[in-house]
Amino acid sequence: MTYIPGYGNHLAKLMIIVDCPSEQDVENGKLCSGSESKELDRILSECSISRSECWTTSVSKSPIPRNVKGKRLPFSIRSKNVG
């Protein structure tokens, strides 16, 4: 399992928390580095906030397997199976 740590300003007043790293995050070695990062940057920009002012982390530091086709397992069960 790949561990993707949080990053950013450790004195931040704003924390961005995602459920788990995406496949793109694992490839890049950094959270919120995939396609979702553009939307996050847009939202922060509209609020006059730079991502460097935030701490970004995830509930699970490792990627959680996707749902099996046709089965919808809750995040808590999928993450428990990862460890």
Secondary structure, 3 states (H helix, E strand, C coil): CCCCCCEECCCCCEEEEECCCCHHHHHHCCCCCCCHHHHHHHHHHHCCCCHHHEEEEECCCCCCCCCCCCCCCCHHHHHHHHC
